């Protein structure tokens, strides 16, 4: 066996590891199936919290600094969004989420999905089909939503 072969193999292995690490760092994405499953489940929990007016669940999911950019471009904060449900001004009768994509960046993640919903807001019928982008941060071992942006879609 050529004495330089182990050195060559070691160099190749180091290059492969470095290239893999550089790619991982460059993209910033983490491959953690648990995080993806947790966030898909959390999105479903979020939808169900709206449908059942579960204010306590929303208070857990939405971080204190949470903001929501609505389809018309206006921005509301956590207290405003939760307050609409608490007061009964916003009632969601049906909601379903689909086409969920999770991008996990370690301590934060971006989730995109589509939702179809119906209900009422301040007594007026409400119906929509939106693309949602949620930004989550991982704190104290759990995910919290810090920002939502909604874009209206054609059904």
N, C-alpha and C positions, 0 to 999 in steps of 0.2 A: 504494500500500500504506500502510496506517495505521502511523505510526511507533511506536505503542505495541504493535502486534501482536508484533514480535520479543520485547519485554519480557514480554508475556503468555505467549508460547510458552516462553520461558526459565523463567518462574515455574512454569508447568505441568510442565515437564520436571523441574525441581528438586523439586516436590511429589511427582511420581511416584517419583523416585529415593529421596526421604526416606521415603515411605510403604513402598516396597519394602524399604529397609534396616531400618526400624522393625519391619516384620513379620518379617523374617529374624532380627533380634535377639530379638524377643519369643518366637518359637517355639524359637530356639536350634538348629534343625536346619540341617544343611549338606547340600547336594545334591552329593555326591561319589560318582559311580558306582564309582570305584576302591575306595573304602573299603567300600562295600557288597559288592562282589565279593570283596575280600580277607577280609572277616569271614565271609561265607558259606563260602568255601573253608577258612578257619581252623576253623569249626565242624565241617566235614566231617573235617578233619585231626584235630581233637580226638576225634571219634567213632572214627576209625580207630586212633588211638593207644591208646584203651581196648581196642578189639577185638584189637589185635596186641600189647598190653602194651608199647608203645613208651614206656618211662619217659623217655628222653631228649627225646622230643617234648613230653611233658607238662611236663618241667622248663623247656623253652623257652617254652611257652605260658602256664603259670601263673606269675604274678609272685610274688616272695618273700612278699608280704603276703596272698596268695590265701586266701580262706575259702570254704567250701561249706556252705550251709544245706540239710540233707537234708529229705526229705519229712516226717519226724517232728519237725522243729524243731531237731534237734541241729546243732551247727556243728563242722566239722573244719577243720584248716588244711592247707596245701599238703603238708607232710611226711607227714601222716597219709594223705591221699588217694593220693599217689604211692606211699607205703609199702605200701598194700594191694595195689596192682598188682605192685610189685616182689617182694613176698613170695609172691604167688600166692593170697593170701586172697580177692582179687577177680579173677574171671575173667569177661570178657564175651565170649560166643561170637558173638552177633549184636547189631548196633545199627544203627538207621537214624534219620535226622533228617528232618523235614519241617516245612512251615509256618513257614519261617524269615523273621523280620522284623528289619531292621536300622534302628536310629535312631542317626544319626551326629551327634555334638555337637562335632566338631572333634578335640580331643585325647582324648575318650572317646566310647564308643558303648555302647548297650544292645542286646543281641540276644535276641530271644525265639524259641523253637522248641519243637517237640514231638519227643520221642524214644521209640522202642520198643526195648527191649533184653531179652536173656535171657543167662543164664550161671549162675554160682554165687558165693556169698560164704561163706567158711569152710566149704566143702563142702556147703552147702545150696542147693537150686535158687533161682535169682533170676530174676524176670521183672517187667517194669514198663513202664508207659506214663506218661510225665511231661511236664509243661510246664516248660521250663528258661528261666531268665532269667540271662544272662551279662552282666557289666559288664567292658568292655575299656578300657584306657588305652593311648594311643600314646606309646611311649618309644623314643628312639634310632631312629626310623624304622620301628618294628614294633609290632604290637598285642600286648598281654599281658592275660590275663584276671586280674582282681583279685577277682572275686566271682561265685559261682554260687548260685542258689536253685532248688531242685527242688520241684515240686508234683505229687503223684500225680494221675493222671487215670483215669477209667474207659475201658477199651478201646473 
